[in-house]
Amino acid sequence: MPITSVTRWKMDRNQGAKLAAEAVPLLKRLGATSVRVGYCFAGQYIGQTMVVVNYSDWEAYGKSQAAQAQDSAYQTLFSKVLGEGELLDRSLIVMTDL
């Protein structure tokens, strides 16, 4: 079953898109199958930046998390992201292909 991580950030929309673009090659090298970024224009989370990262299954997600914790390039970028914005929420979703 695919695993999707949805992270909500309070940060400038353009800066969020720029940082997410920097993260894509790192996340994919560390096991993500896809990465998307979006900006919420309506609803409860208006003005927030959303980052959606997909993994093929729990094993791939777990390996990726372990690799991220050990990868200096990822840690440097994540520190930069935390300096630019505020992490509001992270959800993990088990997906079902229909």
C-alpha positions as CSV (number, residue, x, y, z in Angstrom):
1,M,0.0,0.0,0.0
2,P,1.4,3.4,-0.9
3,I,2.2,5.8,1.9
4,T,1.6,9.6,1.5
5,S,3.1,12.2,3.9
6,V,1.3,15.5,3.9
7,T,3.1,18.4,5.7
8,R,1.6,21.8,6.3
9,W,3.9,24.8,6.6
10,K,3.4,28.5,7.4
11,M,5.7,30.2,5.1
12,D,5.9,32.4,2.0
13,R,4.4,30.7,-1.0
14,N,7.2,31.4,-3.3
15,Q,9.9,30.5,-0.8
16,G,8.0,27.2,0.0
17,A,8.0,26.3,-3.7
18,K,11.7,27.1,-4.0
19,L,12.6,25.0,-1.0
20,A,10.4,22.1,-2.1
21,A,12.1,22.2,-5.5
22,E,15.5,21.9,-3.8
23,A,14.2,19.0,-1.7
24,V,12.8,16.9,-4.6
25,P,16.1,15.3,-5.7
26,L,17.1,14.6,-2.1
27,L,13.8,13.0,-1.2
28,K,13.8,10.9,-4.4
29,R,17.3,9.8,-3.8
30,L,16.3,8.8,-0.3
31,G,13.3,6.7,-1.5
32,A,10.3,9.0,-2.3
33,T,8.4,8.1,-5.5
34,S,7.0,11.7,-6.0
35,V,7.0,15.1,-4.4
36,R,4.4,17.9,-4.8
37,V,4.0,21.3,-3.3
38,G,0.9,23.4,-3.2
39,Y,-0.5,26.6,-1.7
40,C,-3.9,26.5,-0.1
41,F,-6.2,29.3,-1.5
42,A,-9.4,28.4,0.4
43,G,-10.7,26.6,3.4
44,Q,-9.3,26.0,6.9
45,Y,-5.7,26.0,5.8
46,I,-5.7,29.1,3.6
47,G,-2.3,30.7,3.1
48,Q,-0.4,27.6,4.1
49,T,2.1,25.6,1.9
50,M,1.5,21.9,1.6
51,V,4.1,19.4,0.7
52,V,3.0,15.9,-0.4
53,V,5.6,13.1,-0.5
54,N,4.7,9.6,-1.7
55,Y,6.4,6.3,-0.9
56,S,5.7,2.9,-2.4
57,D,5.0,1.2,0.9
58,W,5.8,1.2,4.7
59,E,9.2,-0.4,4.1
60,A,10.2,2.3,1.7
61,Y,8.9,5.0,4.0
62,G,10.8,3.6,7.0
63,K,14.0,3.3,5.0
64,S,13.6,6.8,3.7
65,Q,13.1,8.2,7.2
66,A,16.2,6.4,8.5
67,A,18.2,7.7,5.5
68,Q,17.0,11.3,6.0
69,A,18.2,11.2,9.6
70,Q,21.7,10.2,8.4
71,D,22.0,12.4,5.3
72,S,23.9,15.6,5.9
73,A,22.5,17.3,2.7
74,Y,18.9,16.5,3.8
75,Q,19.6,17.7,7.3
76,T,21.1,21.0,6.1
77,L,18.1,21.7,3.8
78,F,15.6,20.7,6.5
79,S,17.3,23.2,8.9
80,K,17.0,25.9,6.2
81,V,13.3,25.1,5.8
82,L,12.7,25.3,9.5
83,G,14.4,28.7,9.5
84,E,12.1,30.0,6.7
85,G,8.8,28.7,8.0
86,E,6.9,27.0,10.8
87,L,6.0,23.3,10.6
88,L,2.3,23.1,11.5
89,D,1.3,19.5,10.9
90,R,2.3,16.2,9.4
91,S,-0.1,13.4,8.4
92,L,0.7,10.0,7.2
93,I,-1.9,8.4,5.0
94,V,-2.2,4.8,3.8
95,M,-3.5,5.0,0.3
96,T,-5.6,2.5,-1.6
97,D,-5.4,2.4,-5.4
98,L,-8.9,1.9,-6.9
